[in-house]
Amino acid sequence: MRKFKKLKEKRLKGKKNKKVLVFATVALLFFLFLSFIFFIFKLQSLKKFAYVSNKDGNVEIIIVDSQKDKYLKMLISKDFNLESSRNYGQYEIGNLWILGQKDGFKGKLIAETVTKNFSIPIFLWKDGRSSNLNLLQRLKSIIVQKELTEYDYVLKTVNTPDTVLVNFIDSEMEFVSPKLEMVDLTGSNSLAKNIVNILGVYGVKTTSYSKGYDENLDCEVSGFNQYLVDTVVKIFSCEKKEKDVNVDLRIRIGKVFADRF
């Protein structure tokens, strides 16, 4: 009788463990399903972004606008000769991929050079497995690049037409006209104007402009439009300053910035 009772208890315990295992499995599958749905939602609702990509030494510019289901691909030939960022001088742009890897700037050198020469505000880059794209942006870029088989534009001049620049309008600032206070301490006659032209893609309007000279200053950015401030910091590799300013964006650039940009 005792043996039968133990056997019965063992069977009941086995059934209970089996139920627990089934429940745990179902719960795990449900959790994975919800996670997958959430991941797909995040992937499809990504904010618009653009990045430069290495294609056999050529520079591809990819624009990804998931919310509008709009994707564009542009090309800059690797033998396009231009003035490099970081004070390297004249270079064929394709060689800057190699130079950037060698000197530790990686694809950032290409992004800054494209911004400088073509007035395209861009800071994201992809060079093989090396990239500063986040995980979702990387996955989205893989999907998009498989779909983009032809180039929408081929940039053959640094005078980028408005029909191209309009594609880089940031969705967060599409219906805003941010005000800019520019403090130019570079000693240059044209650099501040170049910065203003680049930010003009975002609809930024200069309401204050002052000149001077500071040989030790690089670049400082502040303002109460924090999204715009953070974006400008990334584009121009500036230092973010938490200052009480009554304007959307305030930029201070000095001689150090002029030398590296």
C-alpha beads as a LAMMPS data file, in Angstrom:
LAMMPS data file: protein, C-alpha beads

261 atoms
260 bonds

1 atom types
1 bond types

-500.0 500.0 xlo xhi
-500.0 500.0 ylo yhi
-500.0 500.0 zlo zhi

Masses

1 110.0

Atoms # bond

1 1 1 0.000 0.000 0.000
2 1 1 2.823 2.400 0.938
3 1 1 4.617 1.607 -2.341
4 1 1 1.439 2.306 -4.340
5 1 1 0.958 5.601 -2.511
6 1 1 4.514 6.736 -3.294
7 1 1 4.063 5.773 -6.938
8 1 1 0.835 7.795 -7.097
9 1 1 2.510 10.808 -5.521
10 1 1 5.366 10.519 -8.005
11 1 1 2.930 10.488 -10.911
12 1 1 1.071 13.510 -9.561
13 1 1 4.345 15.368 -9.079
14 1 1 5.386 14.458 -12.632
15 1 1 2.096 15.795 -14.003
16 1 1 2.492 18.983 -11.977
17 1 1 6.047 19.524 -13.248
18 1 1 4.840 18.883 -16.771
19 1 1 2.100 21.511 -16.379
20 1 1 4.643 23.990 -15.009
21 1 1 6.964 23.269 -17.939
22 1 1 4.134 23.723 -20.470
23 1 1 3.062 26.968 -18.794
24 1 1 6.640 28.271 -18.745
25 1 1 7.101 27.362 -22.415
26 1 1 3.866 29.083 -23.436
27 1 1 4.772 32.157 -21.370
28 1 1 8.230 32.284 -22.968
29 1 1 6.811 31.959 -26.482
30 1 1 4.245 34.670 -25.729
31 1 1 6.997 36.933 -24.393
32 1 1 9.137 36.295 -27.487
33 1 1 6.135 37.016 -29.718
34 1 1 5.451 40.320 -27.959
35 1 1 9.144 41.199 -28.109
36 1 1 9.191 40.475 -31.853
37 1 1 6.105 42.653 -32.415
38 1 1 7.658 45.454 -30.350
39 1 1 10.943 45.121 -32.256
40 1 1 9.183 45.325 -35.628
41 1 1 7.243 48.378 -34.412
42 1 1 10.456 50.107 -33.307
43 1 1 12.108 49.231 -36.612
44 1 1 9.234 50.656 -38.635
45 1 1 8.915 53.800 -36.493
46 1 1 12.587 54.764 -36.557
47 1 1 13.244 58.474 -36.862
48 1 1 14.601 59.594 -40.206
49 1 1 18.373 59.242 -40.509
50 1 1 21.092 59.514 -43.148
51 1 1 24.561 58.032 -43.254
52 1 1 27.616 57.657 -45.493
53 1 1 28.664 54.150 -46.490
54 1 1 31.790 52.689 -48.050
55 1 1 31.037 50.982 -51.365
56 1 1 34.339 49.775 -52.847
57 1 1 35.899 53.111 -51.894
58 1 1 33.015 55.133 -53.323
59 1 1 30.853 57.122 -50.922
60 1 1 27.199 56.200 -50.795
61 1 1 24.797 58.462 -48.942
62 1 1 21.731 56.587 -47.736
63 1 1 18.619 58.360 -46.480
64 1 1 16.178 56.243 -44.487
65 1 1 12.735 57.609 -43.653
66 1 1 10.798 54.649 -42.261
67 1 1 7.796 56.676 -41.150
68 1 1 7.189 57.909 -44.705
69 1 1 8.469 54.691 -46.270
70 1 1 10.934 56.739 -48.324
71 1 1 14.504 55.650 -49.044
72 1 1 17.143 57.289 -51.242
73 1 1 20.674 56.448 -52.304
74 1 1 23.256 58.909 -53.631
75 1 1 26.774 58.407 -54.951
76 1 1 30.030 60.335 -54.705
77 1 1 32.722 58.734 -56.852
78 1 1 35.851 57.677 -54.977
79 1 1 38.044 59.752 -57.315
80 1 1 36.166 62.992 -56.514
81 1 1 38.927 65.422 -55.494
82 1 1 38.082 67.843 -52.689
83 1 1 39.323 69.620 -49.569
84 1 1 39.349 67.174 -46.683
85 1 1 38.185 67.901 -43.186
86 1 1 40.680 67.694 -40.294
87 1 1 43.163 69.839 -42.257
88 1 1 44.486 66.995 -44.431
89 1 1 44.328 69.086 -47.596
90 1 1 43.292 67.968 -51.088
91 1 1 42.376 64.288 -51.385
92 1 1 40.374 61.949 -53.546
93 1 1 37.473 61.154 -51.253
94 1 1 37.883 57.392 -51.623
95 1 1 41.311 57.590 -49.979
96 1 1 39.787 59.178 -46.880
97 1 1 38.268 55.833 -45.872
98 1 1 41.802 54.484 -45.520
99 1 1 43.150 57.657 -43.902
100 1 1 40.296 57.715 -41.401
101 1 1 41.007 54.130 -40.344
102 1 1 44.715 54.822 -40.068
103 1 1 44.370 57.935 -37.891
104 1 1 41.486 56.715 -35.722
105 1 1 38.693 58.898 -37.131
106 1 1 37.212 55.986 -39.106
107 1 1 34.160 56.977 -41.177
108 1 1 33.795 60.202 -39.214
109 1 1 36.401 61.769 -41.520
110 1 1 34.232 60.998 -44.553
111 1 1 31.056 62.315 -42.877
112 1 1 32.748 65.573 -41.875
113 1 1 34.277 66.011 -45.336
114 1 1 30.892 65.473 -47.006
115 1 1 29.329 68.011 -44.637
116 1 1 32.100 70.535 -45.289
117 1 1 32.107 70.292 -49.081
118 1 1 28.523 69.452 -50.025
119 1 1 26.689 71.382 -47.251
120 1 1 24.976 68.144 -46.238
121 1 1 24.458 67.812 -42.462
122 1 1 25.470 64.227 -41.738
123 1 1 27.313 62.471 -38.921
124 1 1 26.404 58.781 -39.198
125 1 1 28.689 56.426 -41.118
126 1 1 29.206 52.775 -42.025
127 1 1 32.460 51.226 -43.221
128 1 1 32.111 47.459 -43.447
129 1 1 31.477 46.153 -39.928
130 1 1 32.627 49.418 -38.379
131 1 1 29.869 51.974 -37.849
132 1 1 28.379 54.481 -35.427
133 1 1 24.816 53.452 -36.329
134 1 1 22.830 52.041 -33.418
135 1 1 21.472 48.472 -33.539
136 1 1 18.087 49.346 -35.054
137 1 1 19.676 51.659 -37.620
138 1 1 22.157 48.940 -38.619
139 1 1 19.414 46.372 -39.118
140 1 1 17.290 48.840 -41.052
141 1 1 20.261 49.790 -43.230
142 1 1 20.821 46.127 -44.152
143 1 1 17.181 45.802 -45.230
144 1 1 17.141 49.091 -47.118
145 1 1 20.434 48.607 -48.967
146 1 1 19.162 45.334 -50.412
147 1 1 16.162 47.188 -51.839
148 1 1 18.066 50.202 -53.203
149 1 1 19.609 48.917 -56.416
150 1 1 19.984 52.219 -58.295
151 1 1 21.216 55.696 -57.379
152 1 1 18.695 58.496 -57.135
153 1 1 21.446 61.102 -57.445
154 1 1 25.116 61.194 -58.407
155 1 1 26.889 64.192 -56.858
156 1 1 29.383 65.521 -59.400
157 1 1 29.790 69.032 -57.973
158 1 1 30.064 70.517 -54.489
159 1 1 27.296 72.952 -55.395
160 1 1 24.610 70.625 -54.094
161 1 1 21.231 71.610 -55.582
162 1 1 18.254 72.352 -53.331
163 1 1 16.414 69.414 -54.911
164 1 1 18.991 67.161 -53.235
165 1 1 19.382 69.064 -49.953
166 1 1 15.639 69.032 -49.312
167 1 1 15.881 65.282 -48.749
168 1 1 17.980 65.870 -45.618
169 1 1 15.355 67.925 -43.791
170 1 1 15.022 66.503 -40.292
171 1 1 11.506 65.291 -39.477
172 1 1 11.804 66.803 -35.972
173 1 1 12.386 70.280 -37.431
174 1 1 10.359 70.092 -40.617
175 1 1 7.752 72.615 -39.449
176 1 1 9.973 74.685 -37.162
177 1 1 12.150 77.715 -37.945
178 1 1 14.897 77.617 -35.284
179 1 1 16.750 80.835 -34.489
180 1 1 20.559 80.846 -34.491
181 1 1 22.998 83.076 -32.671
182 1 1 26.412 82.752 -34.337
183 1 1 29.592 83.859 -32.562
184 1 1 32.456 83.681 -35.078
185 1 1 35.858 83.847 -33.403
186 1 1 37.768 82.030 -36.148
187 1 1 39.335 84.931 -37.996
188 1 1 37.969 83.384 -41.203
189 1 1 35.832 85.320 -43.664
190 1 1 33.794 82.384 -44.944
191 1 1 33.629 79.558 -42.382
192 1 1 30.664 80.903 -40.397
193 1 1 28.743 81.374 -43.640
194 1 1 29.450 77.740 -44.533
195 1 1 28.099 76.615 -41.152
196 1 1 24.964 78.715 -41.648
197 1 1 24.436 77.213 -45.129
198 1 1 24.753 73.682 -43.757
199 1 1 22.248 74.327 -40.966
200 1 1 19.975 76.059 -43.462
201 1 1 18.863 72.566 -44.478
202 1 1 17.093 72.453 -41.094
203 1 1 15.466 75.819 -41.701
204 1 1 17.750 77.548 -39.194
205 1 1 17.664 81.356 -39.415
206 1 1 20.523 83.542 -38.143
207 1 1 19.180 86.302 -35.912
208 1 1 22.475 87.390 -34.340
209 1 1 26.017 87.422 -35.685
210 1 1 29.195 88.666 -34.024
211 1 1 32.885 88.409 -34.918
212 1 1 36.140 88.292 -32.996
213 1 1 39.116 86.027 -32.516
214 1 1 39.970 83.218 -30.073
215 1 1 42.915 81.021 -31.023
216 1 1 42.162 78.475 -28.267
217 1 1 38.469 77.958 -28.920
218 1 1 37.172 74.950 -30.838
219 1 1 33.383 74.787 -30.982
220 1 1 30.706 75.246 -28.299
221 1 1 26.970 74.745 -28.748
222 1 1 24.089 75.688 -26.475
223 1 1 20.413 76.628 -26.739
224 1 1 16.967 75.642 -25.506
225 1 1 16.113 73.477 -28.531
226 1 1 17.892 70.459 -27.085
227 1 1 17.214 68.210 -30.071
228 1 1 18.829 70.707 -32.427
229 1 1 21.713 71.332 -30.008
230 1 1 22.447 67.597 -29.753
231 1 1 22.269 67.220 -33.536
232 1 1 24.691 70.108 -34.165
233 1 1 27.099 68.724 -31.545
234 1 1 27.235 65.439 -33.477
235 1 1 27.562 67.034 -36.923
236 1 1 30.438 69.356 -36.042
237 1 1 31.977 67.404 -33.130
238 1 1 31.386 70.335 -30.787
239 1 1 31.231 70.618 -27.015
240 1 1 27.762 70.974 -25.542
241 1 1 27.436 73.853 -23.093
242 1 1 24.591 74.095 -20.593
243 1 1 24.093 77.836 -20.694
244 1 1 21.027 79.957 -20.065
245 1 1 20.434 81.356 -23.526
246 1 1 17.210 82.776 -24.952
247 1 1 17.641 81.359 -28.450
248 1 1 17.063 77.951 -30.046
249 1 1 20.713 77.529 -30.949
250 1 1 23.938 79.332 -30.097
251 1 1 27.246 78.380 -31.721
252 1 1 30.675 79.706 -30.770
253 1 1 33.506 78.713 -33.128
254 1 1 37.169 79.614 -32.818
255 1 1 40.530 79.137 -34.516
256 1 1 40.884 75.487 -33.394
257 1 1 37.589 74.663 -35.123
258 1 1 38.666 76.490 -38.271
259 1 1 41.854 74.442 -38.402
260 1 1 40.164 71.061 -38.029
261 1 1 36.984 71.648 -40.036

Bonds

1 1 1 2
2 1 2 3
3 1 3 4
4 1 4 5
5 1 5 6
6 1 6 7
7 1 7 8
8 1 8 9
9 1 9 10
10 1 10 11
11 1 11 12
12 1 12 13
13 1 13 14
14 1 14 15
15 1 15 16
16 1 16 17
17 1 17 18
18 1 18 19
19 1 19 20
20 1 20 21
21 1 21 22
22 1 22 23
23 1 23 24
24 1 24 25
25 1 25 26
26 1 26 27
27 1 27 28
28 1 28 29
29 1 29 30
30 1 30 31
31 1 31 32
32 1 32 33
33 1 33 34
34 1 34 35
35 1 35 36
36 1 36 37
37 1 37 38
38 1 38 39
39 1 39 40
40 1 40 41
41 1 41 42
42 1 42 43
43 1 43 44
44 1 44 45
45 1 45 46
46 1 46 47
47 1 47 48
48 1 48 49
49 1 49 50
50 1 50 51
51 1 51 52
52 1 52 53
53 1 53 54
54 1 54 55
55 1 55 56
56 1 56 57
57 1 57 58
58 1 58 59
59 1 59 60
60 1 60 61
61 1 61 62
62 1 62 63
63 1 63 64
64 1 64 65
65 1 65 66
66 1 66 67
67 1 67 68
68 1 68 69
69 1 69 70
70 1 70 71
71 1 71 72
72 1 72 73
73 1 73 74
74 1 74 75
75 1 75 76
76 1 76 77
77 1 77 78
78 1 78 79
79 1 79 80
80 1 80 81
81 1 81 82
82 1 82 83
83 1 83 84
84 1 84 85
85 1 85 86
86 1 86 87
87 1 87 88
88 1 88 89
89 1 89 90
90 1 90 91
91 1 91 92
92 1 92 93
93 1 93 94
94 1 94 95
95 1 95 96
96 1 96 97
97 1 97 98
98 1 98 99
99 1 99 100
100 1 100 101
101 1 101 102
102 1 102 103
103 1 103 104
104 1 104 105
105 1 105 106
106 1 106 107
107 1 107 108
108 1 108 109
109 1 109 110
110 1 110 111
111 1 111 112
112 1 112 113
113 1 113 114
114 1 114 115
115 1 115 116
116 1 116 117
117 1 117 118
118 1 118 119
119 1 119 120
120 1 120 121
121 1 121 122
122 1 122 123
123 1 123 124
124 1 124 125
125 1 125 126
126 1 126 127
127 1 127 128
128 1 128 129
129 1 129 130
130 1 130 131
131 1 131 132
132 1 132 133
133 1 133 134
134 1 134 135
135 1 135 136
136 1 136 137
137 1 137 138
138 1 138 139
139 1 139 140
140 1 140 141
141 1 141 142
142 1 142 143
143 1 143 144
144 1 144 145
145 1 145 146
146 1 146 147
147 1 147 148
148 1 148 149
149 1 149 150
150 1 150 151
151 1 151 152
152 1 152 153
153 1 153 154
154 1 154 155
155 1 155 156
156 1 156 157
157 1 157 158
158 1 158 159
159 1 159 160
160 1 160 161
161 1 161 162
162 1 162 163
163 1 163 164
164 1 164 165
165 1 165 166
166 1 166 167
167 1 167 168
168 1 168 169
169 1 169 170
170 1 170 171
171 1 171 172
172 1 172 173
173 1 173 174
174 1 174 175
175 1 175 176
176 1 176 177
177 1 177 178
178 1 178 179
179 1 179 180
180 1 180 181
181 1 181 182
182 1 182 183
183 1 183 184
184 1 184 185
185 1 185 186
186 1 186 187
187 1 187 188
188 1 188 189
189 1 189 190
190 1 190 191
191 1 191 192
192 1 192 193
193 1 193 194
194 1 194 195
195 1 195 196
196 1 196 197
197 1 197 198
198 1 198 199
199 1 199 200
200 1 200 201
201 1 201 202
202 1 202 203
203 1 203 204
204 1 204 205
205 1 205 206
206 1 206 207
207 1 207 208
208 1 208 209
209 1 209 210
210 1 210 211
211 1 211 212
212 1 212 213
213 1 213 214
214 1 214 215
215 1 215 216
216 1 216 217
217 1 217 218
218 1 218 219
219 1 219 220
220 1 220 221
221 1 221 222
222 1 222 223
223 1 223 224
224 1 224 225
225 1 225 226
226 1 226 227
227 1 227 228
228 1 228 229
229 1 229 230
230 1 230 231
231 1 231 232
232 1 232 233
233 1 233 234
234 1 234 235
235 1 235 236
236 1 236 237
237 1 237 238
238 1 238 239
239 1 239 240
240 1 240 241
241 1 241 242
242 1 242 243
243 1 243 244
244 1 244 245
245 1 245 246
246 1 246 247
247 1 247 248
248 1 248 249
249 1 249 250
250 1 250 251
251 1 251 252
252 1 252 253
253 1 253 254
254 1 254 255
255 1 255 256
256 1 256 257
257 1 257 258
258 1 258 259
259 1 259 260
260 1 260 261
